[in-house]
Amino acid sequence: MGKIVFIDFDGTIADRGAIPPAHAEAVREARDRGHRVVLCTGRPRSLVSDEVRALFDGMVGAAGGYIEVDGEVLSDQRFPTELGAQVVSVLDAHDVAYILEAPDAVHARPATRERIAALLQVDRGDDAATGRTGVDILDALHVADDLTAVSFSKAACFDANLPMADVARHLPTGVGFLPSSLELGERAGELYLAEVNKSVGMKLTARHFGADEADVVAIGDGYNDLEMLRDAATAVVIEGAPEPVLAVADLVVPPPERAGLVEAFARLGLTA
């Protein structure tokens, strides 16, 4: 087989939640030439459309916690019940607007919907802010007053009564924290199982396909891409990424609004 390429979604292959046609065509051409292309996103399966999933050879979701190939689920790691309830308790204590992400749905309290809509400006007709990203989240929400029994893979936090890094200090052992990939400031962030990251999902998926380590390519732009970028044979980073992410790059390409993946695929010999 050829290369196996793991691509982040938001800010890498997608511009504000939508994949540019030139990016979609590059993925199709690479696959036609015998390369494997896998979506590797922090999003849960419930926030990735059937149309998007069909573009790829497989999906690593929940920042490494969920793997699906050809309709077969290879991994679905979630917070243990007691640990998940502790996380929810801490978030509620600090008035955090959060969603709990699972493969089948995303869950939130009733008041959270309005807070997220305001933060992501999804009610604006000109699509000026995060656009489809916000629409996708709100459309998938399952709302309930009590979330303590919800089974989830990851928690996305949009707003809190103090910086999320400070909230994270109150979380139990085993929970990791990263800044938000949606660039919502210091009062936002993502919570995940500390032993789970995109590199874990990347390695399991590459092994499933029988890929050689030398043929693994990772492409990303955020803090939750760091492990997979470090562990891939070739790391491609998007212009404007945080400095620690840029520091591990073998190749830097333009962002999705300038079809940077077209350049990346051509320079890596994945397309003509």
Secondary structure, 3 states (H helix, E strand, C coil): CCCEEEECCECCCEECCECCHHHHHHHHHHHHCCCEEEEECCCCHHHCCHHHHCCCCEEEEHHHCEEEECCEEEEECCCCHHHHHHHHHHHHHCCCEEEEECCCCEEECHHHHHHHHHHHCCCCCCCCCCCHHHHHHHHHEEECCCCCCCCCCEEEEEECCCCHHHHHCCCCCCEEEECCCCCCCCCCEEEEECCCCHHHHHHHHHHHHCCCHHHEEEEECCHHHHHHHHHCCEEEEECCCCHHHHCCCCEEECCHHHCHHHHHHHHCCCCC
